[in-house]
Amino acid sequence: MNILVVTAGLPHPTSGANTRNYHLLKALASRHAVSLLALVDDIGVLAHSDLSLQKDFARPVHIARVPSSAKRVQQALDLLRGRSYFLNRYISREVQDTLDTMLKRDHYDVVLFESVFLAGYRMPEGVKVVIDQHNIEHELLQRTFSYEKARVRKWYNWLEGRLLKTGEIERCRRADALLVTSDREHLLLKNILPHQVIRTIPNGVDIAAFQPVVQDEVANQIVFTGTMDYYPNIDAVLSFAQRCWPLIRAHVPAVTWQIVGRNPPPEVQRLADLPGITVTGSVPDVRSYLAASALAIAPLQIGSGTRLKILEAFAMRKAVVSTSVGCEGLSVASGEHLVIADQPETFAQAVVELLRDPTRRMLLGCAGRVLVEDKYSWKQSGNKLLHALDLLSP
């Protein structure tokens, strides 16, 4: 088939959501002819970008600019217009013109939108549309609303959540097929859209790149990895710092914590003022930070989809402490693959106990590695995607 993949940003093997986009693009290119349209809001960034990775799998690679505006102003304007900010963030006349030109020049059997946020464009008759739901976006916003304490943010999340849910379901209904990251989300969407074609394509990890390494761990070091301009991650580290970190330091005074991820906002950067905490910002490779740490944490209270950070830690044979939301959608059992704790006191206790018990850390890490080899390699996910698209073939 001839396939057009539309992404927000450039697919990249070590860049949050774009990691999934990169590996699924790679899988598609192993069997089909693939073109890429990447939507960006800052063309200037591309001057410093090496497009060779994308061109390895997609010919051609197109870049389209999405006009940017002040976020808060645009959110207010969209609410006044009765439309979802998130569903319109990546929609523009310029991108529609680019798509129209591409679709007139070349025939595409399938257009794969990497996120429902991108799937609001007009498509010609005969082109099958597939939406890859990295998250169930209205679920993520509803959970943010339920958890939020600040009145203005809570009010906004409630209003935006209602608008987003209506639009998200409608876009999903119009698509020819939907992809989700877990069976839990498959069931959730199937209950809403019982006649829709839905396939589970799990998130994965590059098990060849993320390998256990022989390296001395830094004693009593824990690590959190993740994009730090993503609200669930911001909330997770701020909450952990306030509610768990003092309890852990009371029992393990020498404990240190690495917060690893790009674009930390000022409130996260200020955590580096606390004893034992380092905020790295962007790093060239998270693997060295995982390798040096005794264990990884995923103290998320808000989420949808599944978390790459846990799969990457598993692949490097690291013990993990997570909330139920943090490891939601993954085929894990507490005490076998990781430790699940949902209250600050029990989460802190789990961290302390694992820091003091290297044998248990080793057993959990080994079980995590076996799990990703068995169920969560990108190769397996790519094969499932190819099979799903075979079912859409003419």
Backbone torsions as a table, in degrees:
resi	resn	phi	psi	omega
1	MET	NA	159.4	172.1
2	ASN	-102.5	119.5	-169.8
3	ILE	-123.6	135.9	172.3
4	LEU	-108.7	125.4	177.6
5	VAL	-107.1	129.1	179.9
6	VAL	-113.8	123.5	-176.6
7	THR	-127.2	157.3	169.3
8	ALA	-94.5	107.8	-173.8
9	GLY	85.9	173.2	-177.6
10	LEU	-86.6	128.9	173.9
11	PRO	-57.0	138.4	-177.4
12	HIS	-153.5	141.7	-174.4
13	PRO	-69.4	-12.3	-177.2
14	THR	-134.6	51.7	-174.1
15	SER	-146.3	65.7	172.5
16	GLY	56.0	-128.5	-178.4
17	ALA	-59.9	-31.0	-180.0
18	ASN	-69.7	-12.3	172.8
19	THR	-65.5	-46.0	176.9
20	ARG	-61.3	-46.0	-179.7
21	ASN	-57.3	-42.6	-177.9
22	TYR	-63.0	-49.4	-174.8
23	HIS	-71.7	-32.3	175.7
24	LEU	-72.5	-35.7	174.1
25	LEU	-60.4	-44.8	178.7
26	LYS	-59.9	-42.8	179.5
27	ALA	-64.4	-44.3	179.6
28	LEU	-60.3	-41.5	-176.9
29	ALA	-67.8	-17.8	178.7
30	SER	-70.0	-17.6	-176.9
31	ARG	-132.2	-23.5	-173.0
32	HIS	-124.4	165.7	171.3
33	ALA	-84.0	124.6	-171.5
34	VAL	-124.1	134.1	169.3
35	SER	-115.0	153.7	-178.4
36	LEU	-124.9	133.1	168.9
37	LEU	-119.4	111.2	-179.7
38	ALA	-103.8	126.5	179.3
39	LEU	-95.8	126.8	-178.9
40	VAL	-131.2	155.9	178.0
41	ASP	-106.5	0.7	179.2
42	ASP	-142.1	94.1	-178.8
43	ILE	-61.2	-30.8	-178.6
44	GLY	-58.5	-32.5	179.5
45	VAL	-60.5	-32.0	-175.5
46	LEU	-67.6	-22.6	178.5
47	ALA	-61.8	-23.9	-179.0
48	HIS	-107.2	12.1	-176.3
49	SER	-101.0	140.7	174.3
50	ASP	-96.8	111.8	-176.0
51	LEU	-86.5	5.9	-174.9
52	SER	-62.5	-36.2	179.8
53	LEU	-60.1	-45.9	-178.7
54	GLN	-68.8	-38.8	-177.6
55	LYS	-71.0	-15.5	173.9
56	ASP	-62.7	-27.7	-173.3
57	PHE	-119.7	-22.5	-175.2
58	ALA	-125.4	125.8	174.3
59	ARG	-133.5	113.5	3.0
60	PRO	-91.5	174.3	170.7
61	VAL	-109.2	121.9	178.1
62	HIS	-110.1	144.9	176.2
63	ILE	-119.8	130.6	176.0
64	ALA	-127.2	138.6	-178.5
65	ARG	-90.2	132.6	172.5
66	VAL	-99.6	120.2	-178.4
67	PRO	-56.6	137.1	179.0
68	SER	-105.0	153.8	176.9
69	SER	-147.6	168.3	178.7
70	ALA	-59.3	122.0	-171.4
71	LYS	-57.4	-50.5	-175.2
72	ARG	-64.3	-39.9	178.9
73	VAL	-63.7	-45.1	-178.8
74	GLN	-66.2	-37.8	177.1
75	GLN	-60.1	-44.0	179.7
76	ALA	-64.3	-42.6	-179.8
77	LEU	-63.9	-42.2	-179.5
78	ASP	-65.5	-38.2	177.0
79	LEU	-63.2	-41.7	178.4
80	LEU	-62.7	-31.5	178.9
81	ARG	-85.0	-4.5	179.8
82	GLY	71.5	33.5	179.1
83	ARG	-131.8	157.8	-176.6
84	SER	-77.4	126.7	175.0
85	TYR	-61.0	-46.5	-174.9
86	PHE	-65.8	-37.2	-179.3
87	LEU	-74.8	-15.2	-179.9
88	ASN	-109.5	-2.2	-175.6
89	ARG	-58.2	-39.7	-175.1
90	TYR	-105.8	13.4	-178.2
91	ILE	-101.3	125.8	178.2
92	SER	-150.7	156.1	178.5
93	ARG	-64.0	-36.7	-179.4
94	GLU	-61.9	-42.0	179.3
95	VAL	-69.2	-39.3	176.9
96	GLN	-60.0	-41.2	177.6
97	ASP	-62.8	-41.2	178.0
98	THR	-62.2	-45.1	178.2
99	LEU	-62.3	-43.8	179.8
100	ASP	-58.7	-42.7	179.8
101	THR	-64.1	-44.7	-179.4
102	MET	-64.4	-41.3	-176.0
103	LEU	-75.0	-23.2	173.7
104	LYS	-77.6	-38.1	-176.1
105	ARG	-74.5	-39.3	-176.7
106	ASP	-128.2	145.7	174.9
107	HIS	-87.8	128.6	175.7
108	TYR	-116.6	132.0	176.7
109	ASP	-76.4	-35.1	-176.3
110	VAL	-139.7	138.4	166.4
111	VAL	-112.9	119.3	-179.5
112	LEU	-103.0	113.2	176.8
113	PHE	-92.2	119.3	179.1
114	GLU	-85.4	77.9	-179.9
115	SER	123.0	139.4	175.7
116	VAL	-64.4	-23.1	179.9
117	PHE	-63.0	-24.9	-178.1
118	LEU	-93.3	-8.4	-165.7
119	ALA	-92.0	23.9	-179.0
120	GLY	-96.1	14.8	-176.5
121	TYR	-92.2	151.7	179.4
122	ARG	-74.5	130.0	-179.8
123	MET	-117.3	145.7	177.9
124	PRO	-73.1	161.8	176.3
125	GLU	-61.2	142.7	174.8
126	GLY	92.7	-10.4	177.5
127	VAL	-97.1	121.7	179.8
128	LYS	-78.4	137.8	-178.5
129	VAL	-111.0	127.7	176.1
130	VAL	-120.9	133.1	177.4
131	ILE	-112.6	124.6	175.6
132	ASP	-93.5	109.2	-178.2
133	GLN	-88.0	91.5	176.0
134	HIS	-58.6	-36.3	173.8
135	ASN	-135.2	161.3	161.1
136	ILE	-85.3	101.8	-165.0
137	GLU	-65.9	-37.2	179.9
138	HIS	-70.4	-29.3	175.3
139	GLU	-65.7	-42.5	179.0
140	LEU	-60.3	-42.5	-179.1
141	LEU	-72.1	-37.1	176.8
142	GLN	-62.7	-39.2	178.1
143	ARG	-68.4	-37.1	176.0
144	THR	-62.0	-42.9	177.3
145	PHE	-60.0	-46.7	-177.1
146	SER	-64.3	-34.0	-175.2
147	TYR	-87.9	-26.6	-173.6
148	GLU	-65.0	140.0	178.8
149	LYS	-105.3	-32.2	-178.8
150	ALA	-67.7	128.8	-169.9
151	ARG	-62.5	-44.7	-176.5
152	VAL	-65.9	-45.6	178.7
153	ARG	-63.9	-38.9	-179.9
154	LYS	-64.1	-45.0	178.4
155	TRP	-61.1	-44.1	-179.8
156	TYR	-64.2	-44.8	-178.9
157	ASN	-62.6	-33.8	177.4
158	TRP	-66.2	-48.9	-179.8
159	LEU	-64.6	-49.3	-179.5
160	GLU	-62.8	-36.9	179.2
161	GLY	-61.0	-40.2	178.7
162	ARG	-64.9	-45.3	179.7
163	LEU	-65.5	-42.2	-178.4
164	LEU	-64.4	-43.9	-177.3
165	LYS	-60.2	-45.4	-179.5
166	THR	-60.5	-48.2	-177.8
167	GLY	-69.4	-38.2	179.9
168	GLU	-63.5	-45.0	-179.4
169	ILE	-64.5	-38.9	179.9
170	GLU	-65.5	-43.3	177.8
171	ARG	-63.6	-39.9	178.0
172	CYS	-65.6	-36.8	179.5
173	ARG	-64.9	-36.2	-177.3
174	ARG	-78.2	-17.9	-177.8
175	ALA	-73.1	158.2	176.9
176	ASP	-82.3	-24.6	177.3
177	ALA	-160.4	154.3	177.6
178	LEU	-123.1	143.6	172.8
179	LEU	-113.9	139.0	177.4
180	VAL	-132.0	164.7	-173.5
181	THR	-93.2	-10.3	-177.8
182	SER	-151.9	159.2	177.2
183	ASP	-65.4	-29.2	177.4
184	ARG	-60.9	-45.0	179.9
185	GLU	-72.7	-31.5	174.2
186	HIS	-57.5	-46.8	-179.9
187	LEU	-65.8	-41.8	-179.6
188	LEU	-60.0	-48.2	-179.2
189	LEU	-71.2	-33.9	179.8
190	LYS	-65.5	-32.9	177.2
191	ASN	-67.0	-31.0	179.6
192	ILE	-84.8	-38.6	-175.9
193	LEU	-126.4	75.4	-171.8
194	PRO	-63.8	-22.2	-177.6
195	HIS	-99.3	1.3	-176.9
196	GLN	-81.2	146.5	173.1
197	VAL	-78.6	119.8	-177.9
198	ILE	-131.8	131.3	179.2
199	ARG	-126.5	139.2	177.6
200	THR	-90.0	117.1	175.3
201	ILE	-118.9	96.8	-172.5
202	PRO	-62.6	152.1	164.6
203	ASN	-63.6	156.5	-176.7
204	GLY	-140.3	-167.2	177.8
205	VAL	-147.3	146.4	175.6
206	ASP	-78.4	96.3	-172.2
207	ILE	-72.4	-14.2	174.2
208	ALA	-80.7	-37.7	-179.8
209	ALA	-78.7	-40.8	179.9
210	PHE	-94.5	86.2	-177.5
211	GLN	-113.6	147.0	170.1
212	PRO	-59.3	137.3	-179.2
213	VAL	-123.0	152.4	176.1
214	VAL	-83.2	100.5	-177.9
215	GLN	-151.9	138.9	178.4
216	ASP	-67.3	126.6	174.4
217	GLU	-72.8	149.4	170.2
218	VAL	-79.0	118.9	-175.5
219	ALA	-54.4	131.3	174.1
220	ASN	64.5	27.0	177.0
221	GLN	-99.4	132.0	174.1
222	ILE	-115.9	160.7	-174.8
223	VAL	-140.6	142.5	169.5
224	PHE	-122.1	127.8	177.8
225	THR	-119.1	145.5	178.1
226	GLY	157.1	156.3	177.7
227	THR	-62.6	122.9	-169.7
228	MET	-94.5	8.5	167.9
229	ASP	-105.3	19.0	178.6
230	TYR	-104.6	122.0	-168.9
231	TYR	-55.7	-45.4	178.8
232	PRO	-57.6	-35.3	177.2
233	ASN	-71.7	-40.9	177.5
234	ILE	-59.0	-49.8	-179.7
235	ASP	-60.3	-39.8	-177.2
236	ALA	-61.8	-47.2	-176.2
237	VAL	-73.9	-35.2	178.3
238	LEU	-66.0	-43.2	179.5
239	SER	-66.1	-41.9	179.1
240	PHE	-62.8	-42.1	-179.6
241	ALA	-62.5	-37.2	-176.3
242	GLN	-81.2	-41.4	-167.8
243	ARG	-102.3	-26.7	-175.6
244	CYS	-110.4	-39.4	-173.2
245	TRP	-56.7	-45.7	178.1
246	PRO	-61.4	-36.1	179.6
247	LEU	-66.9	-39.9	-179.7
248	ILE	-67.5	-44.9	-178.4
249	ARG	-66.1	-27.1	177.9
250	ALA	-65.1	-30.0	-179.1
251	HIS	-98.8	-30.2	-179.7
252	VAL	-129.9	81.1	-174.9
253	PRO	-58.5	-25.4	-177.4
254	ALA	-86.9	2.6	-176.7
255	VAL	-63.2	142.7	173.7
256	THR	-127.7	155.8	-175.4
257	TRP	-136.6	123.5	176.6
258	GLN	-101.0	121.8	174.0
259	ILE	-103.4	108.3	-168.6
260	VAL	-115.1	115.9	177.4
261	GLY	167.9	154.0	-172.8
262	ARG	-76.1	154.4	171.8
263	ASN	57.9	48.0	175.9
264	PRO	-67.2	132.2	178.0
265	PRO	-73.2	169.2	-175.9
266	PRO	-54.3	-38.9	-177.6
267	GLU	-66.1	-29.8	175.0
268	VAL	-78.2	-40.6	177.9
269	GLN	-57.7	-35.7	-178.9
270	ARG	-66.9	-17.5	177.0
271	LEU	-62.9	-24.8	178.7
272	ALA	-65.1	-13.4	176.0
273	ASP	-76.0	-16.0	179.7
274	LEU	-82.2	145.8	-178.8
275	PRO	-58.2	130.9	173.1
276	GLY	89.5	-6.3	-174.3
277	ILE	-105.4	134.0	173.3
278	THR	-121.1	130.8	174.6
279	VAL	-110.0	112.2	-169.9
280	THR	-85.0	-27.7	-166.5
281	GLY	70.4	-156.7	-178.6
282	SER	-64.0	140.3	175.8
283	VAL	-131.4	151.1	-179.1
284	PRO	-68.1	-24.9	-174.9
285	ASP	-159.8	120.0	-178.9
286	VAL	-75.2	-15.4	-172.7
287	ARG	-62.3	-36.6	-179.5
288	SER	-66.3	-32.9	178.8
289	TYR	-73.1	-38.8	175.0
290	LEU	-64.6	-44.7	-177.2
291	ALA	-61.2	-35.9	-175.9
292	ALA	-81.5	-10.6	-173.4
293	SER	-96.2	148.2	178.7
294	ALA	-74.0	-35.2	177.5
295	LEU	-157.7	160.9	180.0
296	ALA	-111.0	150.3	179.7
297	ILE	-123.9	150.3	175.9
298	ALA	-139.5	72.6	-173.5
299	PRO	-85.6	46.1	-175.0
300	LEU	-77.1	140.1	175.0
301	GLN	-107.4	-14.9	-176.9
302	ILE	-130.5	138.7	177.2
303	GLY	177.7	169.0	170.0
304	SER	-156.0	168.2	-174.3
305	GLY	69.8	-155.8	177.1
306	THR	-130.7	158.2	-169.1
307	ARG	-99.1	118.4	175.6
308	LEU	-61.5	-33.4	-176.2
309	LYS	-58.2	-35.9	179.8
310	ILE	-72.9	-43.1	180.0
311	LEU	-63.8	-38.5	179.2
312	GLU	-67.5	-39.3	176.6
313	ALA	-65.2	-43.6	177.0
314	PHE	-56.3	-46.9	-175.3
315	ALA	-60.6	-30.0	179.0
316	MET	-93.3	14.0	173.9
317	ARG	61.9	43.5	179.1
318	LYS	-105.6	138.2	172.3
319	ALA	-67.1	146.9	-176.5
320	VAL	-131.8	138.0	167.5
321	VAL	-113.2	128.5	-174.7
322	SER	-140.3	155.4	165.5
323	THR	-77.6	170.7	176.1
324	SER	-62.4	-40.5	178.6
325	VAL	-66.4	-38.0	-178.2
326	GLY	-59.2	-38.1	-177.6
327	CYS	-107.5	14.0	-179.5
328	GLU	-57.4	139.3	177.3
329	GLY	87.8	-13.1	178.0
330	LEU	-93.3	149.3	-179.0
331	SER	-84.0	71.8	-175.9
332	VAL	-123.1	155.6	175.7
333	ALA	-126.0	131.4	179.4
334	SER	-64.8	133.5	-178.3
335	GLY	91.0	-16.0	178.5
336	GLU	-106.3	-49.8	-178.3
337	HIS	-106.0	-27.1	-177.8
338	LEU	-163.7	-178.8	174.8
339	VAL	-114.9	127.9	178.8
340	ILE	-104.4	128.4	178.3
341	ALA	-145.8	131.6	-173.5
342	ASP	-110.2	-13.6	177.5
343	GLN	-103.7	146.1	-177.9
344	PRO	-53.4	-41.8	-177.9
345	GLU	-66.1	-43.6	-178.7
346	THR	-73.2	-32.4	177.0
347	PHE	-65.3	-47.6	179.0
348	ALA	-61.6	-41.1	179.5
349	GLN	-62.1	-41.5	179.6
350	ALA	-62.8	-41.6	178.4
351	VAL	-62.4	-46.8	-179.2
352	VAL	-60.5	-46.8	-177.3
353	GLU	-63.2	-39.4	-179.6
354	LEU	-72.2	-35.9	176.5
355	LEU	-61.3	-30.9	-178.5
356	ARG	-88.7	-4.9	-172.1
357	ASP	-130.0	81.1	-178.5
358	PRO	-61.9	-30.9	179.7
359	THR	-64.8	-43.7	179.4
360	ARG	-67.8	-37.6	175.9
361	ARG	-58.8	-42.5	-179.0
362	MET	-64.2	-42.8	-179.2
363	LEU	-64.8	-43.5	178.1
364	LEU	-64.7	-43.0	-179.9
365	GLY	-61.8	-41.4	178.6
366	CYS	-64.2	-41.5	179.1
367	ALA	-65.1	-37.9	177.7
368	GLY	-64.2	-42.4	178.6
369	ARG	-62.4	-43.8	178.0
370	VAL	-60.2	-39.9	-178.7
371	LEU	-63.2	-46.9	-177.8
372	VAL	-69.5	-33.7	176.0
373	GLU	-63.7	-35.7	-176.1
374	ASP	-80.1	-36.9	-169.2
375	LYS	-129.7	-18.4	-165.8
376	TYR	-129.4	33.1	171.4
377	SER	-82.8	149.8	177.2
378	TRP	-63.4	-28.5	177.6
379	LYS	-61.2	-45.0	178.5
380	GLN	-64.5	-42.4	178.9
381	SER	-63.8	-41.3	178.2
382	GLY	-62.0	-40.8	177.9
383	ASN	-63.5	-37.3	177.1
384	LYS	-66.7	-37.0	177.0
385	LEU	-64.9	-44.7	179.6
386	LEU	-60.6	-40.5	178.2
387	HIS	-65.2	-41.2	179.3
388	ALA	-61.7	-40.4	-179.4
389	LEU	-74.2	-28.6	174.8
390	ASP	-57.3	-34.0	-179.9
391	LEU	-70.2	-18.5	178.4
392	LEU	-94.6	-4.4	-176.3
393	SER	-60.3	146.0	177.6
394	PRO	-58.7	NA	NA
